[in-house]
Amino acid sequence: MSLRTFIKHLPSNPLLVRFSSLHSLSSLSPHPHHQNHHPSQPQQNQQDPYALMKEDPIQICSEIWVKSFSTPKSKPFSNLTGFLSKFDIWVLAYQRSVAHFTGSFPTSSAIHSQTLHHLLSLRNAVVKGQFQWNMKTELYIRSPIEKPITEFTSKTTLKKLLGSSNPPFQDRVVQEALLLILEPVFESRFSSKSHGFRLGRTAHTVIRTIRSNFAGYLWYLRGDLSEVLENVDKGLVMHCVEEVVKDKRVLGLISSSFRGTSKRCFEVDDGRKWKRGAGKRKKKSDEKRRKVLNPNEPKPDPYWLRTFYNFAPEEAAKVPNYGHCGILSPFLANVCLNILDHMMEEKIVEFFRLSMLDSIWKDSKTDSCHNPAWPEFVPSGGKEKTRKMDYIRYGGHFLIGIRGSREDAAKIREELIDFCSSKLGIKLDYSKVEIEHVSRGILFLDHVICHRVVYPTLHYTGTGGKTVSKKCVGTLLSVTASLPQCIRRFRRLELLKGEEDPEPLPCTPMLYSSQAHTNSQMNKFLETMADWYRYADNRKKVVGFCAYVIRSSLAKLYAARYKLKSRAKVYKIASRSLSHPLRGKGNNVASEYSDLLKLGLVDAIEGVQFSHMSLIPSCDYTPFPRVWVPDHEQMLLEYIKLQDPKFFSELLKSIKTQGLSLPQNEISEIVWDLKTLGARWFDIASEKHP
């Protein structure tokens, strides 16, 4: 995937009549002088937005990424207003904002000229320092789904508008523009140990890193820093940002976004998108009220997606929301916690203590994976073991693996508590930083990390090219999905009841949907669950349990809908996968189903997936690199390397001195030396001639 396509698909309007002309506003606004902050109209008319759209916004973002990764990390960025003043960046920010609210990404040619003028006025206000967050009385630009106000607004309506918790659309555009500029600046400085709220890093990369690098650790520290996601000190945020960014205009925008609001976070709730962590509880009558969607408004999430949201683990349930920062909040949380990541990287180097009597990790401090072909297996060793630790963080939760004594783990915990108290302003107790032994199982991201004792037979090539088979004993790192957590999620969705022997319940939210639509929705849910548990050792077991619950729940639903009295009768008519059409009493549609399907009057009924264990995919054991880098960062580093003239001069010098050699010839020589002289000779030769 090209850099242009990657940046364009990152996760992520006429001007409203000013309320200052309304007489009712003067009695409500505590600061009437804010009404005259619009740029002068003659100055706006002098600027043509089409003339300012000279560059490609994707190319501008690419330049920021390349400059950030090629600049030394100790060098700050003193002038970001130059990028912020480019109108093409604002057009891209507007496109991404519209895509968030409407679900469709508009092209630059489809944006109305009047909207471009309003977007230009917003840019001028931000660059000149006239923009204020959450100013609902002076809107520079509006969302396409908002209805324009063309009549006099009553005092009651105006109070309701000003008291609404929804931020104006222009705030989202400014947040997008800031994120496009600040994210590449800090991504090159973020630690590789953090995986939450970052591009190219997901919960799957955390699980694969644990499987690859955490073998052999006996003690684990599982920490909870979610307090940073709920409440953060503004001085801490600004101090961390000012170490990298020296632009006063950008710093002023970030600082002003913390003013006059309560700090809160969002968390997953019952499949609905997000709920506020702090706020008044809505009445039940308001929750049951149906909402009529506007023509341009995106449809709500389907049932299968809302069901999957309920399976979000505790570590991924909370998303920060600081003041008026909006989508900048997760990014700013990573900026604050980055100092903890770098501190732990230094602790990893300090904690390492080499033991030559150990069977693993005796070559270097950076050798975090002793056997890339089988990283989960650790051969047993003697009493003397190499002391080593590793660290990984996802959002507001972290995991530390320690190869040492419990006293070492307790000492590291005390240092962590002192550091968080002095640097982050977080008071942690022992309940939030627990010390657990691997034999009890470590729950992280709804996956259980534990050890199993195995007695494998290792085959390797010895001296003279002979194949040697040797039995050994060791521990195997196991990463399995937590079945009790899965049962709790289903029970919260009211698809299961009971604890010791859970019983499926009918899927009542799909009561009025057709059989084809219901099966299709549940298949999408099962496919997503199979992908979520992709790297779990017990993937077949947990996905098979999910398929059993869904299939039994649908069978009970169809039995109630078509009055078939039992699941057995449903399976007898519709088969095990529920792919055959069902009909109620006195309904002759089933006999004509094939004819209606040919005419296109009914949808084809697809069977519920994973009805047999053989249809469920196995665990993905694809090797994960020790020093893993996301694809977009790897592409950037390769591009910067090719742009460096020193690289080509060194390459030309090596060709002149050593000549050209084909990779096939080098591989043939290595294989021949291994077969004739053995692996030990090859190791000695590589140490003498590195």
N, C-alpha and C positions, 0 to 999 in steps of 0.2 A: 504494500500500500504506500502510495507516495505521500510526501510530507504535506502537500496541499490538501489531499483528501482527508488525511488524519486530522488536521486542524479544523477543517470545515465541519467535520462531524463530531466535534467534541461534545461530551455530555454537559450538556446543558440543556386618516387621523388629523383630522384638522385640529387646530389649536382650540383648546377649550376657552370659551368666553370667560374672561377674568371675572372672578367673583367680587373684585373691588368695585365694580359698577353697581353691585347690589347693595341697597341701603341696609339690608339685614345683616351684612357681614361685619360692619363696623361695631356692632354691639356684641359680636361673638369673638372677634379676633383680639387677643391680648396685645398684639404687636401690629398696629395698623401701618407702621412704616415699612413693613415687608411687602406691601402691595405695589411698590414702585421699583421692584427689582428686575423687571423685564428689560432686556436690552432695547435700545432705541430703535424704533421702526425704520428710520432712514438707513441706519447702519446695516440692518438685516437685508434690506433691499439691494444694497450694493454688492452683496455676496451671492453668487450663483452656485447652488449646491452641485449642479452638473459639472461646472468648471472645476470644483474642488475634488471631484471623483476622478483622480488622475491615476492612482495606483491600484494594484490588486490587494485587497485586505489580507488575503492568504499569504501573499508575498511579504507584507509588512510583519505579520505574525511570525513568519519563518525567519525573518531577519532578527527579531527579538530572541527567538529560541537559539539561533546560532550564536548570536552575540553573548547570550547568557552562559552557554556551555563552553564557549571559547575564552571567556574572561576569567581571570583568577578569582577564586572564591573570596579572597580577602579584599578585593576591590569593590567598593560600593557603586551603585548607580545614582549619579547626581542629577541627571536630566531625563525624566520620563514624560515630562509635559510635552516634549516634541512628538512623541508617539501618541499621546493623548489628544493632541490638537489635530491629528490627521483625521479628516472627515471619513475616510474609507473604513477606519476602525469602528466608527460610530454606526456606519451602515451595517457592518457585520454584527455589531452588538444588537442593533434593532432587529435584524433578521432572526437572530437566535432567541431574542425575547418574544417575538411574534410566534416562533415555532413552539415555545413553551406554553403560550396561552391558547393557541389555535390548533396545534398539532401538525402544522404544515410549514415548511421552510420557504418563504417567498424569495424569489430572485430579485436582484437589484433593479432590473428593468421593470418589474411589476410594482414597485413602490411608487405611489402617487407623488407628483411634484410638490403638492402642498405639504405632504408628510415629510418630504426631504427638507423643506424650508423650516418646518417645526423642529426637525431633528438638528438642523444647523443652529437654531436658536438655543437648543439645549446644550449643544457642544460649546457655544460661546459663553453661556452662563457658567458652565463647569470650568472652563479655562480661565475665565476672568474672576472666579471666586464668588459668583452671585447665586450659585445653586445651593438649595437647602433641602435636606432630606425630609420626606413625608410632608411636603408642602402641598396639600390637597386643594388649596385655594388659588394657587398660581401654577397651573400645569402648562408645561411647554409642549408636551406631546401626550397623546392618549392612545390607549390600546384599541386595536381594530374592533374588538368585541364590545366596547363600551358605547352606549348610546349618547349622542351629543346633547348637551343641554341648550335648548333654543328658547326656552320660556323662563319667566321669572321663577326663581326657586324660593319656596316657602322657608320660614325659619325652622320648622320641624324637620324638613328634608335636609336643610343645611347642617343642623345639629347631628343628624344621623350620618351624614357624609363625613363630617369632621371627627365623629366618634368611632368610625369604622376602623377595625384593626387591619384591614387589607391595605397594604402599601400601594401608592400610585404606580402606574406603569412606567413612568419615567425613572423611578428609582431602580427598577429592574434593568433598564437600559444602561444606566450609569454603572451598576454593579457588573454587568457583562463587560463593559468597556474596561473597567479596572481589572477584572479577572483576566482578560486577554493579555494585558500588559504585565501584571504582577506574577501570574502563575509561572511563566517560563523563567522569570528572574529568580524565583525561590526554588523551583524544581531542581535546578542544578546544585543547590545548596542543601537540599533535604537529604536526610540519611537514608541509606538503602534498607535500614531496619524497619522503617515505617511503611505500612501498606494501606492504611485507611484514607479515604477521600483523596486519592491520588490517581493520576492517569496511568493506565496500564497495570495497576496493582489492585487485586481483588482479594476476597477471602480465600479463593482457590490458590492464589500464589502464597498465602500464609500457610495453608495446609501442606502444600508441596515443599515449601522451605522447611517446615518442621520435619517432614518425613526425610528430607535429604540431609539436614544439618544437625538435628537434635538427637541422633542416635547415641547411646552411651551415657546420657545424663540421668542421674538418679534423683536429684532434688530439683523441684520446680518452684519458682515464685510466680504466682498469678496475681497481678495487680489491677486495681480498678481506679482509673483517673477520670471517671465520667463527670466529676465535679467541674472539671475544666470545660466540658461541653455545656454545662448548665449555667455556670457563673464564672466569668473571667475578669481579671482586673484590667482596666483600660490602660493603665500605666505599663503593665507587663507587655500587652500587645504592642503598644507604640514603641517600647524599648526594643523589642525583637525586630520590628519592622524597620526602625531607624538604623539598625546596624547594617542593613543592606541597601535601603532606599534613603537618599538624602534630598529628594525632591520635595519642597515645601508644599506645593499644590496637592500632590498625591497624598502626602501625610495629613494635610488638613482635611481632605475628603474622608479619609479613614477615621480620623479623630472625631470629626463631627457626626459620624454615623453612630457613635456610642451615646450621644447626648439625648436626654429626656425620655428614655425608654427603659423598661424593665428587661433584664436579661433572662432569656428563656430558651428552651430547647424543644424540639419536636420528637415524638416517638410514635412507633407503630401502634395502632389500636384497632383491633377487631377487623382487620382487612381494609379499613378505610385508610386513606393516604397518610395523614399525620394528625396528631392532636397536640395542642399546646400543653407544655409541661406546667405552666402557671396560667391561671385565668379562671373565669367564672364557668360554672357548669351550665350547659345548655338544657333547656327544658325538653321533656320527652316529646311534646307536641311539635317543637321545632325540628327535632330529629326525624320524625315520621313524615314531615311535610314533603311532598314531591316537588322537585324543581324542574321547571321548563327551560330547556336549553335554548340558547340563542343560535341562529343559523351558523355563525362562525365559531361557536364555542365547541371545544373538543368533547367527545363523549367520555363518560366516566370509565374507569378501568373495569374490564369484564370480571365476572365472578371468579374465574380460575386464577387471575392475577391477584385479586384481593385475598383469595384463599392462600396463595403462596406467600403474600406479605406477612401472614400470621406465623410463618415458620422462620422469620428473621431471628437469628440468635441474639442473645443479650448484648454481645459486643457490637452488633450492627444496628441495634434498635433505635439508638438516639442519634439525632443529627443536630448540631449546635445551631443556634439562631441568636446572634448578638445584636441587639438594638435594631438599627436599620441596615445592618450589613447584608442580610439576605443570603444570597449564594456565596458571598465572601466569607461567611462564618466558618464553614468547614476548613477552608484554606487558612484562615487566621488561627484556628485551633491547631493545625499542623505547624504553623510558624512558632507558636508558643511551646509546643511539645518537642520541637526540633532540638532545643537545648538539652532536654533529657536524653534524646536519642544519641547525640554526640557525647554526652557524659558516659553513657553506657558503652559506647564504642571504646572510649579510653579505659573503662573498667575491664573490658574484655581482654585488652592487651596487658593490663597490669595483673590480672588474676591468673594469667597463663603461667604455669610452672611445669617445665619439661621433666619427664622421667624416662630415661633410656630403657628401663626395664619393662615399660608398658608396651603392649603389642600394637597400639594404635596411637596416632597423633604424636609421633616422635620425630617428625621431619622439620616442621615450621609452625609458626603461630597462625599462619593464614590457612593451614591445611585443615579445613573444617569438615571435610568429607574424606574418610580414609579409603573408601572403596566406591568409586562412582558407579560401578556396575550393580552393586548391592549395598546401597548406603544404609539400609535399615538394620543390617546385621553387624553386630559388634562381637568379636571373639573375646572369650573370657581371658582375663589377665591375672597377675599376681596381686600382692598387697600394694606394691608400688604402682600408682597410676598417675597419669598426667592430669594435672589440675586444669580445668578448662570450663568456660561458660559461654553461653550465647544468649542473644536477646532479640525479640521481635515484638512489634507493636501494631495493633489494628485499632484505629480510632482512639478511644479513651481507655483501652485495655491493653496490657502488655503481658508477655510470658518470658521468663528467664529460666533457662536450663543450666544446671550446675553439675559438674563432675567433680565432686569433692565431698566434704563432710557437712553435716547439718550445721555445725558451728560456722562454716563459711557462708552458708545460706543465710543464717541469722545475722551475720555481720553485714552482708550486702543489703539485707532488708533495712537495717538501721541506717546505713548510708543513704539508701533511697528515700527513707522517710525524712531525714535531715535535709537532703537536697530539695525535695518537693516543698518542704516547709519554708526554706530560705529563698529559693529561686522562683518557684511557681506560686507560692502563697497557699498551698494546699496542705491541710492537716490530715495526714493519713494515720489510721490506727492499724493494729495487727489484723483486724477483720477484713480490711481492704487489700492487704498484702499478705496472702496466706502462703505458708511453706507446706508443700505436699510432696510425698514420696511417689515415685512413678508406679509402684506396686498397687497403689490405691486408685490409679487412673486420674488423669488430669483432664478436666472438661474445658475445652476452649473452642469457640465457634461451633458449639453443638457437636464436636467430635471429641472422642475420648482417646487420650494418648497413654499407652501402657507398654509394658515389656512382656515378652514371652520367651521362655527358655527353649532353644531349639538345638538339635544335634545333627547338623548337615554334614554332607560329604563334599569336600572341596576338591576340585580337579584343577590342576595347573601343570604347566610344562616345566620339567626339571632339567638338570644338566644332561646334555647330549640329546635333547629333544624328546626325552621320554615323558609320557603323561603320568603324573603322580596323583593318586587318590588318597585323601587323608580325612579321617573323621575328626571333627572338632566339636566344641560346645560353645555356645554364646547366647546372647540375647537378641531378640528381634523387635524392633520398634513397630508397634501396631497403632494405626490411626483408624479408628472405627467410628461410625455414626452412632450417636446416642439414641437408642430405641426408646428409653423412658421419656426423653425430651420430645420425641416425635409423637408419643402417645398423649403427652400433655397438650401439645399443639392441636391435635385432633379433638381432644376433649373440650378445649376452649372454643373450637369451631362448632361444637355440638354435633359432631359426626361420630363420637364415641361416648359411651357411658361405662362406668365401672372402673375399678383400679386393678384388681387381681386378674380378672378375666374380662377384658373390655369387650363390649358388644356394640357393633355398628348401629347408627341411627339413620333414619331417612334423611336424604339431602333436600330439606324443605325449601331452600332458596330457589331451586330449579323446578318447583312444583308445576308452574304454568309454562314451562318450556317444552319444546318438542323433544322426542327421543333422539333425533339426529343432532340437535343443538346441544342437548345435555351431554351426550357422549363426546361430542367434539370439545366442549369446555373441559371436561374431566381428563381427556387425553392430553390437552395442552398442559394441564396441571401436573399430570404424571410425568410427562416429558421434562418439565422444568425440575421436578423433584429428582428425577434420575440424573439430570445434569448437576444439580446441587450436591448430590452425594457421589459425584464422579470419582473422587479420590479416596473414598472410604473403603476399608478392607471388606466390610460386610455390606457392600453396595447391593448385592442381590437380595440379601435378607431384608434390609430396610425398605428398599423399593418394592419388593414383593409384599411387605406388610402394608405399605401405602396403597398398592393396587388392590389388595384384599379389602381394605376399609372402603375405598371408593366404589369398588364393584358391588360390595354388599349393601352399601348405602343407596346406590342407584337401584339395586334390585328391590329393596324395601320401598323405595319411592314409586317404582313402576307397579309394584303389587298394590299399593294404595291407590294409585291413579287409575289403573285398569281393573281394580277389584278382583285381583287374582289370589288374594288371601295369604300367600306365602311366597318366600323367595324360590322355593323349589319349582313352583309352577312357572315363575318368571324365567328361570334358567332352562326349563324344559321347552318353552316356546321360543325364547330369544337367544338360546344357546349360552355357553359359559361367558362369552365376550359381549353379550347383549347386543349383537349386531343384527338379529332378525327383528322385523317389525312386530309390535304388540298392538292389540286392539281391545277395546272394552266390550262389554256385553251389549249386544244389539247394534254393533258397529261392523259394517262389512268393508271397511277401508282396506284391511289387510289383504283380502283376496285381490284387490285391484292395485296393490302397491307397485307391482312391477310395471303396470301400464302407466300409472301416474309418474313413476320415475323416468320412464322413456319420454314422456311429454314435458318433463322438467317442472312439474307442479309440486313435487316434494323433493326433499334433500336426501341424498344417500346416507344411510346409517353406517357409520364406521364403528367397529367393535372397540370396546375398552381395551387399551393396551395392557401388556404384561400379565395376561391371563395365565401364563405358565412361566415357571422359573427359567426355562431355557430361553425365553424371549427377552429376559432382562440382561443388559450388558454387564460385563464384569468390571472390576476396579481398574482404573487407568494407572498403570505403573510406569509410565513414560519417565525416563531419567530427567531429573531437574538439575540444571547447572549449579555448581557451588556458588559462584559469583554471578548471580542472575541479573540481567539488565533488560528492561522492557524493550520492545521492538523499536519504539519511536526514539528512545535515548540511544540505542545502539546505532540507529540510522544517522542520528545527529552526530555522534562521535566519529562515525566513518566519513561523513561528509566534511567535518572539520579537519579530519586527518588528510583527506585528499586535497583540501584547499591550502594546506601548509606546504610551502616550497621546500622546507627541510626534509620532508618525507621523501620527495622524489630525488633530492640530491643524495641522501643516504642510500636509497634504492639503487641509483646509478653507480654509486661507489661500491656497493656490495657485488653488483653484477661484474664490474671490472676486475675486482679482486678474486671473487670466488667463481665467477662464471654462472651460466644457467644450468639448472638441474631440474629434471622432471619429478613431480611428486611420486609417480609410479616407481621410479628407480630408487628413491629414498625408502619407500615402504618395503620394496623387495629386499634391500640390504638389511633393514631392521628385522624383518621376518626371518631371513636366513641366519642372522647372528643369534636370534633367540632360539632357533631350532638346533643349531650346531653347538653353541657355547652356553646356552642357558640364560635364564632371567637374571641370575646373580651377577654374571659377568657384565650384562648390559647395564645393571644398576651401578656397578663400580666404574664402568667406562663413562657413564653419564655424569658421575660425580667428578671425575678427573677432567672431563671436557664438557662443561655445562654449555 
